[in-house]
Amino acid sequence: MWCSRTALGRLRRIAPCTVTGFHRAMSTLPKVYVTRKVPPDGLDILRESGQVQFEMWDSDEPVPRVELLKKVKGCDGILCVLTEKIDAQLLEAAGPNLKVVSTMSVGFDHLSLDDLKKRGIRVGYTPDVLTDCVAELTVALLLATSRRLIEATHEAKTGGWGTWRTSWLCGHELANSTVGILGLGRIGVAIAERLKPFKVKKFIYTDVEQRPELANMIEAEYVSFDDMAKQSDFLAVCCALTPETHGICNWNLFSKMKKNAIFINTSRGGVVNQEDLYEALSTGLIAGAGLDVTTPEPLPTHHPLFTLKNCAILPHIASASYTTRNAMSALAANNLLAGLRGEPMPKELKL
């Protein structure tokens, strides 16, 4: 149904005689399809606004493509997540009524921006609200990787914990280190702010251009891509996935890094050439890697990276806190409603 079953149930209990009129009123409201069961704050905003009629794929699993193409037909708005490809095929299936696509994500590599722009469809996204959460997870993953916590937990559970040994499970410290940031934005700054109390000696970064205002906040120095590779003891990838950054972390990068370097990626899996990363890790070219994102997702359990003790892999959980996911859901809903009203969105992606 396009309306909430719960809301309709209340109406039936309170005033059964108004249901027919209710359906007539609902039929004039913009139609919205929500492609996943999103956190409740966003759904409450849509439901209580009285401005849309919406249907939702009520599952934690992605909506099948065939079902998605069927459900978007005639819609005025779509609220999606990063697993749904919003491309020319889908836009054609939706038809000319579609005015707004609101994605519950900060990344937008799943959206065909050229096709959206061509059709005059506005796009909302959810930056800023997940900055702190992603930064926290990045630091946690960095520490878990550099201090070999996942490996150590496995040893404790499986009987590897014997007598105290001088070099067993030794890792690498942040104190007096150089931390490199690939792609300095809000999240990169937030990561550096959290790492600074660990007595990091120096922050460096590289980007498509210098970011003096952001860099001054963390006293970071702009360096070339090659110099970042050579100097970094810890390298955090924070850039967006674009045609220019696709596969940018490859053998050219890893071959220039220090043998004690730790590589961390919480941005998008596509920025890393995983075959080159495997070679770098398995041959000791770099000390370790922590990944929250991979290609594909989920990464098949038989993938070679899972065989490496010096590679910690998480299932894309950087923004996974109750507070942040609800904030993302709410922002996505508010972007959608504002777009359908023809008003400025709280966070609109300018095409």
C-alpha positions as CSV (number, residue, x, y, z in Angstrom):
1,M,0.0,0.0,0.0
2,W,1.1,3.6,-0.6
3,C,0.2,4.7,2.9
4,S,1.3,3.3,6.2
5,R,-0.7,0.3,7.3
6,T,-0.4,1.5,10.9
7,A,-1.7,5.0,10.1
8,L,-4.6,3.6,8.0
9,G,-5.4,1.1,10.8
10,R,-5.8,4.0,13.3
11,L,-8.1,5.8,10.9
12,R,-10.2,2.8,10.5
13,R,-10.5,2.4,14.3
14,I,-11.3,6.1,14.8
15,A,-13.6,6.9,11.9
16,P,-14.4,4.1,9.5
17,C,-16.7,6.2,7.5
18,T,-13.8,8.5,6.4
19,V,-11.6,5.8,4.8
20,T,-13.0,6.3,1.3
21,G,-12.5,10.0,1.5
22,F,-9.0,9.4,2.9
23,H,-8.1,7.3,-0.1
24,R,-9.4,10.0,-2.5
25,A,-7.2,12.6,-0.7
26,M,-4.2,10.3,-0.6
27,S,-4.5,9.7,-4.4
28,T,-3.7,13.4,-5.0
29,L,-0.5,13.4,-3.0
30,P,2.9,12.8,-4.6
31,K,4.0,9.2,-4.7
32,V,7.2,8.2,-3.1
33,Y,9.1,4.9,-3.1
34,V,11.4,4.1,-0.2
35,T,13.8,1.4,-1.4
36,R,14.8,0.0,2.0
37,K,13.6,-0.2,5.6
38,V,15.3,2.9,6.9
39,P,15.6,4.0,10.5
40,P,12.4,5.3,12.1
41,D,13.1,9.0,12.3
42,G,12.9,9.4,8.6
43,L,9.8,7.3,8.2
44,D,8.1,9.3,10.9
45,I,8.9,12.5,9.1
46,L,7.4,11.2,5.9
47,R,4.3,9.8,7.6
48,E,3.6,12.8,9.8
49,S,4.1,15.4,7.1
50,G,0.9,14.5,5.4
51,Q,2.5,15.6,2.1
52,V,3.3,12.3,0.4
53,Q,1.9,8.8,0.0
54,F,4.8,6.3,0.2
55,E,5.5,2.6,-0.2
56,M,8.6,1.0,1.3
57,W,10.5,-2.2,0.6
58,D,10.2,-3.4,4.1
59,S,13.4,-5.4,4.5
60,D,17.0,-5.0,5.5
61,E,18.0,-6.7,2.2
62,P,18.1,-4.8,-1.1
63,V,15.0,-4.6,-3.2
64,P,15.4,-6.9,-6.3
65,R,16.1,-4.9,-9.4
66,V,13.0,-6.2,-11.2
67,E,10.8,-5.2,-8.2
68,L,12.5,-1.8,-8.0
69,L,11.9,-1.0,-11.7
70,K,8.2,-1.9,-11.3
71,K,7.7,0.1,-8.1
72,V,9.2,3.4,-9.2
73,K,6.8,3.7,-12.1
74,G,4.9,6.9,-11.8
75,C,6.7,8.0,-8.7
76,D,7.3,11.7,-7.9
77,G,10.2,10.9,-5.5
78,I,12.5,8.1,-4.5
79,L,14.3,7.7,-1.2
80,C,17.1,5.3,-1.8
81,V,20.3,3.9,-0.2
82,L,23.7,3.3,-1.7
83,T,22.9,-0.2,-2.9
84,E,20.4,1.0,-5.5
85,K,21.7,2.0,-8.9
86,I,19.8,5.1,-10.0
87,D,20.7,5.0,-13.7
88,A,19.1,5.7,-17.1
89,Q,17.2,2.4,-17.0
90,L,15.6,3.2,-13.7
91,L,14.8,6.8,-14.6
92,E,13.1,5.6,-17.8
93,A,11.1,3.1,-15.8
94,A,10.0,5.8,-13.3
95,G,8.7,8.1,-16.0
96,P,8.3,11.9,-16.3
97,N,6.7,12.4,-12.9
98,L,10.0,11.8,-11.1
99,K,11.2,15.1,-9.6
100,V,13.5,14.2,-6.6
101,V,15.9,11.4,-5.7
102,S,17.0,11.5,-2.1
103,T,19.8,9.2,-1.1
104,M,20.6,8.2,2.5
105,S,24.3,8.4,2.0
106,V,27.1,10.9,1.7
107,G,28.5,9.1,-1.4
108,F,26.8,9.3,-4.7
109,D,28.7,7.0,-7.0
110,H,25.5,4.9,-7.3
111,L,23.7,7.8,-8.9
112,S,24.0,8.5,-12.7
113,L,24.4,12.3,-12.2
114,D,24.4,13.0,-15.9
115,D,21.1,11.3,-16.5
116,L,19.6,12.9,-13.5
117,K,20.7,16.4,-14.6
118,K,19.5,15.7,-18.1
119,R,16.0,15.0,-16.8
120,G,16.0,18.0,-14.4
121,I,15.7,15.7,-11.3
122,R,17.0,17.2,-8.0
123,V,19.2,15.1,-5.7
124,G,19.5,15.2,-2.0
125,Y,22.2,13.5,0.0
126,T,23.4,13.3,3.7
127,P,26.8,14.7,4.4
128,D,27.9,16.2,7.7
129,V,25.6,14.2,9.9
130,L,27.9,11.1,9.7
131,T,31.2,12.9,10.0
132,D,31.8,12.1,13.7
133,C,30.7,8.5,13.5
134,V,32.8,7.7,10.4
135,A,35.8,9.4,12.0
136,E,35.4,7.4,15.2
137,L,35.2,4.1,13.3
138,T,38.3,5.1,11.2
139,V,40.3,5.7,14.3
140,A,39.1,2.4,15.8
141,L,40.0,0.5,12.7
142,L,43.4,2.2,12.5
143,L,44.2,1.2,16.1
144,A,42.8,-2.3,15.7
145,T,45.0,-2.8,12.6
146,S,48.2,-1.2,13.8
147,R,48.1,-2.9,17.2
148,R,46.9,-6.2,15.7
149,L,43.8,-6.5,17.9
150,I,41.8,-8.8,15.7
151,E,44.8,-11.2,15.3
152,A,45.4,-11.0,19.1
153,T,41.8,-11.8,19.9
154,H,42.0,-14.9,17.6
155,E,45.2,-16.1,19.3
156,A,43.6,-15.7,22.8
157,K,40.5,-17.7,21.7
158,T,42.3,-20.5,19.9
159,G,45.1,-21.4,22.3
160,G,47.9,-19.3,20.9
161,W,48.3,-17.4,24.1
162,G,51.4,-18.9,25.7
163,T,54.1,-17.5,27.8
164,W,55.0,-13.8,27.5
165,R,57.3,-13.2,24.5
166,T,59.3,-10.2,23.7
167,S,58.3,-9.6,20.1
168,W,55.0,-11.5,19.9
169,L,52.1,-9.5,18.3
170,C,54.1,-6.3,18.4
171,G,52.4,-3.5,16.4
172,H,53.0,0.1,15.5
173,E,52.4,3.2,17.6
174,L,50.8,6.5,16.6
175,A,53.2,8.6,18.9
176,N,55.8,10.5,16.8
177,S,54.2,9.2,13.5
178,T,53.3,10.9,10.3
179,V,49.6,10.5,9.3
180,G,48.7,11.0,5.7
181,I,45.1,11.8,4.5
182,L,44.1,11.1,0.9
183,G,41.2,13.5,0.3
184,L,40.9,16.2,2.9
185,G,37.3,17.0,3.7
186,R,35.1,17.1,6.8
187,I,35.8,13.5,7.7
188,G,39.6,13.8,7.2
189,V,39.7,16.8,9.5
190,A,37.6,14.9,12.1
191,I,39.9,11.9,11.9
192,A,43.0,14.1,12.5
193,E,41.3,15.9,15.4
194,R,40.8,12.5,17.1
195,L,44.3,11.3,16.4
196,K,46.1,14.4,17.6
197,P,46.0,13.5,21.3
198,F,47.9,10.3,20.4
199,K,51.0,12.6,20.0
200,V,51.1,12.3,16.2
201,K,54.1,14.3,15.0
202,K,52.8,15.5,11.6
203,F,49.7,15.5,9.4
204,I,50.0,15.6,5.7
205,Y,47.4,15.4,2.9
206,T,46.9,15.4,-0.8
207,D,43.9,16.3,-2.8
208,V,42.9,17.6,-6.3
209,E,43.7,21.0,-4.9
210,Q,45.0,22.5,-1.7
211,R,42.5,23.0,1.1
212,P,44.1,25.7,3.3
213,E,41.1,26.4,5.5
214,L,40.6,22.8,6.4
215,A,44.3,22.1,6.6
216,N,44.8,25.0,9.1
217,M,42.3,23.4,11.4
218,I,44.6,20.4,11.9
219,E,48.0,22.0,11.0
220,A,48.3,19.7,8.0
221,E,50.8,20.2,5.2
222,Y,49.9,19.7,1.6
223,V,52.2,17.3,-0.3
224,S,52.2,15.5,-3.6
225,F,50.6,12.1,-4.0
226,D,54.1,10.4,-4.2
227,D,55.4,12.3,-1.1
228,M,52.3,11.3,0.9
229,A,53.0,7.7,0.0
230,K,56.7,8.0,1.0
231,Q,56.2,9.9,4.3
232,S,53.1,8.3,5.8
233,D,53.3,5.9,8.7
234,F,49.5,5.7,8.6
235,L,47.5,6.5,5.5
236,A,43.8,7.2,5.7
237,V,41.7,7.2,2.5
238,C,38.9,9.7,2.8
239,C,38.3,10.7,-0.9
240,A,35.1,10.3,-2.8
241,L,34.9,7.6,-5.6
242,T,35.0,9.4,-8.9
243,P,36.4,8.4,-12.3
244,E,39.7,10.2,-11.3
245,T,40.0,8.3,-7.9
246,H,38.9,4.9,-9.2
247,G,41.8,2.5,-8.4
248,I,44.1,5.3,-7.4
249,C,45.4,3.2,-4.4
250,N,47.4,0.7,-6.5
251,W,50.8,-0.7,-6.9
252,N,52.2,2.7,-7.7
253,L,51.1,3.9,-4.2
254,F,51.9,0.8,-2.2
255,S,55.4,0.4,-3.7
256,K,56.4,3.8,-2.4
257,M,55.1,3.3,1.1
258,K,57.1,2.4,4.2
259,K,57.4,-1.2,5.2
260,N,55.9,-0.3,8.6
261,A,53.0,1.7,7.0
262,I,49.3,1.0,7.9
263,F,46.8,1.6,5.1
264,I,43.1,2.4,6.1
265,N,40.2,2.8,3.8
266,T,36.7,3.9,5.0
267,S,35.7,5.8,1.9
268,R,34.7,3.5,-1.1
269,G,36.1,0.2,-2.1
270,G,36.5,1.3,-5.7
271,V,39.4,3.6,-4.9
272,V,41.6,0.6,-4.1
273,N,43.1,-2.0,-6.5
274,Q,42.5,-5.0,-4.2
275,E,44.8,-7.3,-6.2
276,D,47.7,-4.9,-5.7
277,L,46.8,-4.4,-2.0
278,Y,46.9,-8.2,-1.5
279,E,50.4,-8.4,-3.1
280,A,51.6,-5.5,-1.0
281,L,50.3,-7.1,2.2
282,S,51.3,-10.7,1.5
283,T,54.9,-9.8,0.5
284,G,55.5,-7.5,3.4
285,L,55.7,-4.4,1.3
286,I,53.4,-2.6,3.8
287,A,52.7,-3.7,7.4
288,G,48.9,-3.9,7.4
289,A,45.6,-2.6,6.1
290,G,42.2,-2.0,7.6
291,L,39.2,-1.9,5.3
292,D,35.6,-0.9,6.0
293,V,34.7,-0.9,2.3
294,T,35.5,-3.3,-0.5
295,T,34.7,-4.3,-4.1
296,P,32.3,-6.0,-4.3
297,E,30.2,-5.7,-1.1
298,P,29.9,-8.1,0.6
299,L,33.4,-9.3,-0.2
300,P,33.2,-13.1,-1.0
301,T,34.4,-15.1,2.0
302,H,36.9,-16.9,-0.2
303,H,38.6,-13.7,-1.3
304,P,42.4,-13.8,-0.8
305,L,42.4,-10.7,1.5
306,F,40.6,-12.7,4.1
307,T,43.5,-15.1,4.3
308,L,45.9,-12.4,5.5
309,K,46.5,-11.8,9.2
310,N,47.6,-8.3,8.6
311,C,44.3,-7.3,6.9
312,A,41.3,-6.3,9.1
313,I,38.1,-6.2,7.1
314,L,34.8,-4.8,8.4
315,P,31.4,-5.0,6.7
316,H,30.9,-1.3,5.8
317,I,29.8,-0.1,9.3
318,A,31.5,3.3,9.5
319,S,28.2,5.2,9.9
320,A,26.6,2.4,12.0
321,S,25.5,4.1,15.1
322,Y,21.8,4.5,16.1
323,T,22.2,8.3,16.4
324,T,23.9,8.7,13.0
325,R,21.7,6.3,11.0
326,N,18.6,8.0,12.3
327,A,20.0,11.4,11.5
328,M,20.8,10.3,8.0
329,S,17.3,8.9,7.6
330,A,15.7,12.2,8.9
331,L,17.9,14.3,6.6
332,A,17.0,12.1,3.6
333,A,13.3,12.5,4.3
334,N,13.6,16.3,4.8
335,N,15.6,16.6,1.5
336,L,12.8,14.6,-0.3
337,L,9.9,16.7,1.1
338,A,11.7,20.0,0.4
339,G,12.5,18.9,-3.2
340,L,8.9,17.9,-3.8
341,R,7.7,21.2,-2.5
342,G,10.1,23.0,-4.9
343,E,12.0,24.5,-1.9
344,P,15.7,24.5,-1.1
345,M,16.8,21.2,0.3
346,P,18.8,21.0,3.6
347,K,21.5,19.2,1.7
348,E,21.2,19.2,-2.1
349,L,23.8,17.9,-4.5
350,K,24.3,20.5,-7.1
351,L,24.3,19.0,-10.6
